[in-house]
Amino acid sequence: MDTKHYDLIVIGTGPGGEGAAMQTAKEGKKVAVFERYHRIGGGCTHWGTIPSKALRFSIYSAMEALNNPIVKEMGIRTQPTLAQLRASSRSIIAKQESMRQTFYDRNNVPVIQSHAKFLDNHTIESDDGTRYQAEHFVIAVGSRPYRPDGVDFNHPRIFDSDTILDLKERPQSITVYGAGVIGCEYASMFRNLGSKVNLVNTRAKLLEFLDDEIIDAISYHLRDQGILLRHNESFTRIEGVDNGAILHLESGKQIKTDIILWANGRSGNTENLGLENLGISPSKRGHLTVNEHFQTSVPHVYAVGDIIGYPALASAAYMQGRAAALHLIGNTDHKMSLADIPTGIYTSPEISSIGATERDLTAARVPYEVGHSQFKSLARAQITGRAIGILKILFHRETLEILGVHCFGENAAEIVHIGQAIMKQPAPYNSLDYFINTTFNYPTMAEAYRVAALNGYNRLF
């Protein structure tokens, strides 16, 4: 059987794989992509970002409509089923998949529907035994929910963040084990559906990588919505029963709810890739170690996206794929900013941030100051009824350089990009002066930057 030759072979069609494939193809190189799932797009499109965020929006919109005083007065009380709420996500997934397929078609990149296994440093084999060789490889196989031994994920009451999307009926109660980004997002969603929610955190605080003030804000609002938070807890076992599931904790507590969602960690999909034939050893959680250019210990083999661990964001994966592609073809003309990746956490309300936290700056002994804008004081927030939230700007006391932007509230993941754009400008254009001296449309949420800048500037005197 003939061996097929390429400049680059990418394994995986998620954001990281797509970024690498498209960038390399546009540089005139011959590229092929392997995808073991029968549809392209990776976990981001089919089990993660797209379906979960689409479901969140459907839940939020439906509950907002049902809670509208006019709708209530009309006597409309029927709550949509989870199947109805998921319907919109299916159409969005189909649109995303179709759009991405056109990217590969337009750039003459074949998508090989097969598992890929390395035979040696430059050869991989498909399921049908066909062999493919390439000068370079990009591994972008993504991750899946971590499943600890002893937990029966086949039980109809025990779920992870992939299988929860197949839930048929709204549970009256749910325990979410793991209070990271995924756990907090799903806790918010189910609470908005009206379920009683226990959110069990293995750490002392929620989302410890965030600024402390934002942590306090999201903790308060989750509790205010009726979510019961339990910190510093670890499970001993999960017991599935006929009418629910019981979480047994090391502290002796037992929490019984209709269902349990396991949301504590993820594992890289490195099994059966033949990495041992390259001398590459994944970590216990299946992650690969890379350098600043996303090269593994084998220099012509790159890895991007969830498979390398933090930050495990779709947006970061796409840029990592592009950066790896540019490096492997020797293109040093393009400069990509891979530092200070913004967070986007789709709780209710949203959270987004970029740059340093107060904790970081205090530890580094950087003389900083804080500017605040409370959403409840903004005309646009008052008009739309979205008055919960804050925008927080951290800046250097002497140079006024923007050091961090932290946002909590409606559309936080959109609002943060204004601050990101200014932070990335060269000095002196990355300073508080921009927000103080710029005219913002009124009324808008963007005006929060002017209010926060003036608030911070006034603290200097």
N, C-alpha and C positions, 0 to 999 in steps of 0.2 A: 504494500500500500504506500502511495506517495506521501511524503511529508510536506505540509504546507508551511510557507515561510512568511513572516511578518517582521516589521520593525518593532512593533509593540503588540503584546497581547495583554488585555485587561481582563481580570476575573471579577465579575460582578457589575451589575448595571444600576446600582444605587447612585447617589449624588457624587461620591468619590470616583467611582468607575466612569461615570458619564463625563465628569470634568476632565479626567485624564485622557479619555478616548477622543473627545471633541477637540481638545487643545492640540493633541498630537496630530490628529487628522488634518486640522487646519494648517499645520506646518508642513503639509505635503508628505507625511509619512504613511506607510501602509499599516493599518491597525485592524485588529479583530477583537471581539469581546465575547467572553463566555458568560452564560447565565443559566444556572441549573434549574431555576424556577421556570414555569411555562409562560410567564409574563415578565416583561422588563420593568425596571423601576426600583427594585430592591425593597428592603423592609420599610424604607421611608415612605414609599408610595402605597404599599399593600398592607402593612401591619402597624406602622408607627405614626410618623408625623401627619400625613395627609388624612387617613381615616380617623385618627383621634381628634385632630383639630376640626375636621368637618363635623364630627359627632358633637364636639363641644359647642360649635356654633349653632347646630340644630337644636340642642338642648336649651341653650341660652335663649334663642329666638322663640322657641315654643313656650317656655316658662314665662318669658316676658309678655308674650301675647295673652296667655291665660291669666296672668296677674294684672292685666290692664283693667282699670275700673270699669270701662265701658263694656269690655268683654264679660266681666263678672256680672254686670247689671243685666246683660242679655241672657244670663243663665247658662253660659257655655262653660262646662266643667270637664269635658272629656280630655283626658291626658293621652298624648300620642304614645304608641308602643315603641319599644326600642327598635323594632324592625322598621317602623315608619321613619324614625329619626335617622337610621342608618342609610335610608334610601338615597339621600342626597350625596352621601360620601361615596356610594358606588358609582354614581354618575361622574363625580369629580375624579375618582381614580381612573375611570375609563378615559376621560379627557386627558389626564396627565400621561397615561400610558401611550395613547395615540400620538400626542404631541412629541413625546420622547422618541418614539419609533421613527418619526420623520427626521429627527436629528441624525440618527444613525444612517437612515436611507440617503439623506441629502449629502452626507459626508462619506458615502461609500464604505461604511464600516459594517461588516457582516456581524450579526448577532448569532452565536452558535449556542443553541439550546441544549446544553449538556453540562454535566459536572466536569471540572478540569482537575487533572492530577499531574504533578511534576514527576517526570521520569529522571531528569538530570537538570543541570543548570540552565539549559536552553531549550528543553523539550517538555511539552505537556501532552497528555493523551485525553481524548474525549471518551464518552461512554461507549461509542461504537468502535473504539480501537484506533481511530484516526489520530495521527500524530501531527503536532504543530510545533514549529520552532520560531523563536523570536530573539532579537538582540536584547530586548528589555521586557520586563513584566511589571504590571501594577496589580497588587492584590487588594481588592476592595470588596471583600466578601461579607462585610457587616457583622452584626451580632444578633443575639437572641436573648430572651430573658433567662437569667441564671436559674437553674432548678436544683435545689439541694437534694441530696439523697434522703429518702424516707418520707418525702411528701408526695402524695398520690395525686398528680395533676390530671389523671383520668377520671377522678371523682367529679360528678356533675356540679358540685358546690365549691370546687377549688379551681381558681383561675390564675393565669399570669397575664401580662400586658398584651400578649398576642391573642390568647383565647378569649379574653374578656370582650373582644369585639364581636364574638359570636353569641353573646348572652341573649337569650330570647325574651325574658321578661324583666321588668324593673324589680330589683330586690327591695324588700321593706327595710332591710338593714345589710350593711357591708362592713367588713374589716379590711382595711388596706394595710398590709405589712410592708414597711419601707416608706420613708417620708422624703425621698429625693424628688427630683423633678417629676418623674412619671407618677409616683405615688401622690404627690400634692395635686397634680393636675386631675387625676382620676377621682380623688377625694372631693375636689370642687365640683366635678361633673355630676357625681352621684348625689351630692348634697343638693345641687340645683334641680335634680330630678325629684327630690323629696325623700330620698332614702336616709335613714339614720346611718351616720358614718363614724367609725372608729379609725383614726389614723395613728398607727403605731410606729414610732421613730426609734431607731437603734442608737441615735446620738442624743446629745443634750439639747440641741436646738434644731429647728428646721433649716434646711438649705444653708449650711454654715459658711459657704463660699460667698454669700451675699453680704452687703453692708448691714451692720447690726440694726440700724434703724428700719431698714426694709424687712429684715427678719421679724422684728417686733411688730411691724404693721401687718404682715401676712398672717402671723400667728394670731394676732388680735382678731382679724377679720374672719379667719377660718373658724375660730371659736364663736365669734358673734353670729356666724351663719348656722351654728349648731353642731359643728364637727368636734368630736371629743379627741383631743390630742394626748397621746401617752408617750413620754420621752424616756430615753435610757432603758429601753426594754429589748430583750432578746428572746426568740422563741426556742422552745425545746421540741415541740412537735405540733403538727396540724392534724386534727382529727375530723374526717368527713363523716357525717351522719345523715340519716334519711331526710331530716328537715332543716339541715344547715351544716355549718362547719364550726369547729371549736379551735381557737388559737390558744395553745398552752405556753405560758411565758415562764422564764427562769425565775421571775419574782414571785411565782405562785399563782398569778392571776390566770383566769380562764375567761376568754371572750367568745361568746357564741353569737353568731349572726347568720343571716340567710346564706351569705356567700363570703368567701375570703379571696382577696386579690393579692397575690404575691408580687411585690414590686421592689424587690431588694437585690439590685445588681443585674449585670448582663455578662454574657460569655461570648467570646469571639468565635466565629464559624470557621475554625482552622482545621477541623477534623477531615481526614482523608484527602488532604491537598497534596500529600507527598512531600511535605516540607522537610521531612527527615532525609530525603534524597538530596536536599540542598544544604543540609547542615544548619537549618534554621529551627530553633526551638521556641515554641510559644510559651507564654506564662501559664500558670495554673488555670487562669480564667480565659485562656485562648487568645491573649493579646500578643502582638508582635512589637518588638522594640525597633525604633527607627531613629535616624539622626535628623539634623535640621533640614535636610533635603528629602526626607521621607524614604531614605534608603535603609534596607534591612542590613544584616551582617553580610549578605551577598550583594555587592554594590549595584548590579544591574537589575535587582529585584526590589521594587518599591512596595510600600504598603500605606494606605490612606483610609480615613474614615473611622468607623467604630472599631475596626480591627486593631487600631493602635491605642484605643482607650480615650482618655480625656482629649478634647472636650465632648466628643461623641455627639456632635450637632450636624444636621444635614448641611447647613450653610458652611460650616467649617470644612466638612468632607469635600464639598465641591471645590473649594479653593485649594485644599490640600492636593486634590487630584490634578488641578491645573498647574500647581507649583511643581509637583513631581514630573509632570510632562515636560515643562519648560527646562527643568534640570537635566532630564535624560537626553534631550536633544541638543543640549549645550546652548540654549538661548538665554543669554544673560541680560538682554535689552529690556525685558519686561520686569517690572518691580511689583510685587504683590505684598499687601499688608496682611500678614498672618498673625500679628500680635494684637492683643486687646480685642479678641472676638467678643461681640456682644452676646449676652444671654437673652433668651426669650422664654419665659415660663408662663404657660397659658392657664394659670389658675384664675379664679374670679375674686378680685380683679387681677389683671395681668401684672407681671414683673419683668423689667428689662434693665440691664445695666451694662456699662462698659468702663474699663479703667480701674483705678485703685479704689479701695474702700477706705473708710476712716481708720479701720484697724491696720490696714497696710501702711498708710501714711504715718500713723503714730509710731508703729514699730520701726519705720525707716527714718524717723525724726525729720520728716519733711514739714516745714512750716506752712500749714494749709488753713483755709477757711471754708465755711459752708454757706451756700445760698439755697434757700428753700422757696418753693412755691406750692401752696396748698390748692388743690383742684377746686375745693369748695369756694374759693375766692375768685375763680375765673368765670367770666360771663358765659363762655361757651359751655363749660361744665354745668353751670346753673341752668342753661337753656335745655340741654340734652338730658338733664337729670342724672349725669354721671359725675357726681361731686366727690366721690371717694377717691383719694389718691394724692400723691405728692411727686414733685420733681425736685431732685436734690443735685446740686452742682458742687463738686469739690475743686478748689483752685488754689494755686500757690499764692501766698500772701504778698510776696514781693514782685513776682513777674506777672501775676494774674493768669498764668498758664492753666488751662483746664486739665485736671488730673483724673477726674472720674465723673460719670453721670449715672444717676440711679433713679429709676422711675417706677412707681407703683400706682396702678390705676388703669382705667379704660384706655385701650390702644397704646399701652406703654411700649410694646415691641415696635411700634411705628415711630413714636415720639423720640425714642432714644437715638435714632439715626441722625437727627439734627445735631445733637451734641457730638456724635461720633465724627461727623463731617468736619466740624470745627477742630476737634482734638487732633485730627490727622493733618492739619495744615502746619506748615513750617512757622517757627517763631518769626515775628510777633503776632501772626494772624490766628494763633490757637489760644487766644486769651479771652478773658471775660469781657473785654472791651467790645468784641463783636456783638454779643447779646445786648449789651447796654446801649450801643449806638445803632442798632438795626431796627427798622420799622417792621413790625409783624402785622399781618392782617388781624382785624378785630371784628368780631370775637372768634378766636381760634384757640386750640389747645397749645399750639406752638408758642403762643404768647407767654406760656409758663416759663420759658427760658429768659425772657426779659425780666419778669417778676423775680425769678430766682436770682438772676445776676445782680439786680439792684439790691435785693435783700442781702446777698453776700457782700457786695461792695460797701454797703452801709456798716457792716461789722468791722471794717478796717479803721474806722475813725471814732 
